[in-house]
Amino acid sequence: MQKVIVIGCSGAEKSTFARRLKNETGLPLYHLDLIWHKADRTTVSREEFDDALERIMQTDAWIIDGNYGRTLERRIAMCDTVFFLDMPTEVCLAGAEARIGKKRDDMPWIEESFDESFREWILSFSEQQLPRIRALLSQYTDKHVIVFHSWEEMDSFDFQKIV
């Protein structure tokens, strides 16, 4: 396991799991939110984002945390391992709500409120994003895919199985 992606709905605790994975494996960790977002709440251009992502993926080892559907297939194609946090919607909503007002190392600002469009994105994730994610994963049968359906499964994962 040298090239890993951690995917799932916002609020599923992808970044938390990715940090644990980094600590267990020593692999470098990259948060897509930090590549896309600037501290002033604007974003970089698609070209800048794609160039930065490509530079990361051309290295020998990495953990990439984040969905970003437009680049998901490329990341799946380049990785050897996928951790898919397939959490229930209510768990993701609770996770996203719990981080409001907290400093995070995977975002360049502190979220002050639960933005309604962000809430709607989480609510629609299972209908609009999950089918594509599952279809992509089914196409790449050469990848080691680990799926978590609860935080308890994620928390009890034995990293020695993969290290």
C-alpha positions in Angstrom: 0.0 0.0 0.0 1.7 3.1 -1.3 -0.9 5.2 -3.1 -4.2 5.6 -1.1 -7.3 7.6 -1.5 -9.9 8.2 1.2 -13.3 9.0 -0.1 -16.9 9.4 1.1 -19.5 12.1 1.9 -18.5 15.3 3.7 -18.8 14.7 7.4 -18.0 11.0 7.2 -14.6 11.7 9.0 -12.4 11.2 5.9 -9.8 13.6 7.1 -9.7 12.1 10.6 -9.3 8.6 9.2 -6.6 9.9 6.7 -4.6 11.3 9.6 -4.7 8.0 11.5 -3.6 6.3 8.3 -0.7 8.7 7.9 0.3 8.1 11.5 0.2 4.3 11.0 1.9 4.1 7.7 4.1 7.2 7.5 2.8 8.0 4.0 2.5 11.7 3.1 -1.0 13.0 3.4 -2.7 15.5 1.1 -6.1 17.1 1.7 -7.8 18.1 -1.5 -9.7 20.9 0.3 -6.3 22.5 1.1 -5.3 22.3 -2.6 -8.6 23.7 -3.9 -9.5 26.4 -1.3 -7.6 29.5 -0.4 -7.7 31.1 3.1 -9.9 33.9 1.7 -12.6 31.4 0.8 -11.9 31.6 -2.9 -10.6 28.7 -4.9 -7.7 28.1 -7.3 -8.4 27.5 -11.0 -9.1 24.0 -12.2 -5.8 24.0 -14.0 -3.9 24.9 -10.8 -5.8 22.2 -8.9 -5.2 19.6 -11.6 -1.5 20.5 -11.9 -1.0 20.2 -8.1 -2.9 16.9 -7.9 -1.0 15.5 -10.8 2.4 16.4 -9.2 1.3 14.6 -6.0 0.1 11.5 -7.9 3.4 11.2 -9.8 5.3 10.7 -6.6 6.0 7.2 -5.2 3.6 7.3 -2.2 0.7 9.3 -0.9 -2.6 9.4 0.9 -5.2 11.7 -0.8 -8.2 12.7 1.3 -11.3 14.0 -0.5 -14.0 13.3 -3.1 -13.8 16.0 -5.8 -15.8 13.9 -8.3 -14.3 15.5 -11.4 -10.9 14.0 -10.6 -12.1 10.8 -8.8 -11.6 8.4 -11.6 -8.1 9.6 -12.2 -7.2 9.1 -8.6 -8.8 5.6 -8.5 -6.8 4.7 -11.6 -3.6 5.8 -10.0 -4.0 4.4 -6.5 -3.6 0.9 -5.1 -5.9 1.2 -2.1 -9.3 2.9 -1.6 -10.8 3.6 1.8 -14.5 4.3 1.1 -16.4 5.8 4.1 -19.9 4.8 3.1 -21.7 6.3 6.0 -25.4 6.9 6.5 -26.6 10.5 5.7 -27.5 11.3 9.3 -24.0 10.3 10.4 -22.4 12.6 7.8 -24.7 15.5 8.8 -23.8 15.0 12.5 -20.1 14.9 11.6 -20.3 18.1 9.5 -22.2 19.8 12.2 -19.8 18.8 14.9 -16.9 20.5 13.2 -18.5 23.9 13.0 -16.4 26.5 14.9 -13.4 24.2 15.2 -10.0 24.7 13.7 -9.1 21.9 11.3 -5.8 21.1 9.6 -7.6 20.0 6.4 -9.4 23.4 5.8 -7.8 26.8 5.5 -10.6 28.5 7.6 -12.9 27.8 10.5 -16.5 27.1 9.4 -18.7 29.4 11.4 -22.1 28.0 10.4 -23.6 25.0 8.6 -24.1 26.4 5.1 -27.5 25.4 3.7 -26.1 24.5 0.3 -23.5 22.3 2.0 -26.3 20.6 4.0 -28.2 20.0 0.8 -25.1 18.5 -0.9 -24.7 16.0 2.0 -28.5 15.2 1.9 -28.3 14.5 -1.9 -25.0 12.6 -1.7 -26.5 9.1 -1.6 -28.6 9.8 -4.7 -26.2 11.9 -6.7 -22.7 10.8 -5.8 -22.9 7.3 -4.5 -24.0 5.5 -7.7 -21.1 7.0 -9.6 -18.6 6.1 -6.9 -19.8 2.5 -6.7 -19.8 2.2 -10.5 -16.2 3.5 -10.6 -15.0 1.2 -7.9 -16.6 -1.8 -9.6 -14.7 -1.1 -12.7 -11.3 -1.1 -11.0 -11.2 -4.7 -9.6 -7.4 -4.5 -9.2 -7.7 -2.1 -6.4 -7.8 -3.0 -2.7 -11.1 -1.4 -1.5 -12.0 -1.2 2.2 -15.5 0.1 2.9 -16.7 1.4 6.3 -20.4 1.8 7.1 -20.0 3.2 10.6 -17.5 5.2 12.7 -17.3 2.1 14.9 -16.0 0.0 12.0 -13.6 2.8 11.1 -12.3 3.2 14.7 -11.7 -0.5 15.1 -9.9 -1.0 11.9 -6.7 -3.0 12.4 -4.0 -1.2 10.4 -1.6 -4.1 10.9 -3.6 -5.9 8.2 -2.5 -3.5 5.6 0.9 -2.1 6.8 
